[in-house]
Amino acid sequence: MSSCIKRVGQLCKEASVVLTNIGAIFPYENDPQASNIRISFSYPPIDELSKAANLLCICVQIAAIEKLLNLKDNHISIVF
């Protein structure tokens, strides 16, 4: 979901998962849609890698849900 990646980075950082700089795959780290992240691993043990990947997925979900809830404040109805 666009415009969520900075929030994903913030959530991961708060959970002690270090990511590459947000927007690192673009010149001057300027991701026009704020929706891309580059994942780079430095030979962690497989159990740590699994935990970090799961946490990243959870952070993406949280950021997307937060964005959807903010849309509701703008009078857009979301039905679950």
N, C-alpha and C positions, 0 to 999 in steps of 0.2 A: 504494500500500500504506500502510495507516495506521501512524502513529507513526514515519515515516521522514523527514519533512520537515526536522527540525532537522539531521539528519545530512547531508541533501542540501545544506542551506545551508552547513554546515561544510566539506564537500568542495568546493563551488564557491568559497568564500572562500579555501581553501588553494590553489586553482588560479587565483586572481586574477580571478574573475568575481564582480562585485558584484550581489547580489539585493536586492529590497525586503525589509523586515523579515519574518521568518517569522511567519505568522499575521496579516499586515497587513489582510487582508480581513474580519477579525472584530473586534468590539468588544474593546478592551484587548489586542489581538493574541493572543486566546485561542482557538485552533483546537481544538475539542473532540476531533477525531480526529487532529490533527497530520498532516494529509495534503494541505493546500492551499497553493499558492504563487501570488502575484501577480507577473506578469512585466511590467515597465515599461521600455520602451526610450527612450533619449534621443538619437535620430537618429545611431546609430553607422554607420560605413561597412558596406555589405552583407557584406563578407568577415568583418569582426569579429563582426557579428550571427550569421552562419552558424557561426563557430567557437564562440561563446558558447552557441548553441542546441544544438550537438552535445555540448559539454561538459556542459551541464545534463542532457541525456539520459543521458550516461555516469554522471554522479553519481547520478541516480535509480536506474539499474541497480545501481550499486555498493551504495547504501544498501539496496535491496531484497534483494540477495544476502546482505549482512551480516545482515539481519534473519532471512532464511530459515536461515542457518547457525546463528544463535543459537537458533532453534527446535529445531534438531537436538540442541543441548545439553540441551534439556528433554525428551529421549526421543521426539521426534516424527521419524519417518523421512521424508526427502524423496528421491524417486527422480528422477533426471535421465535 
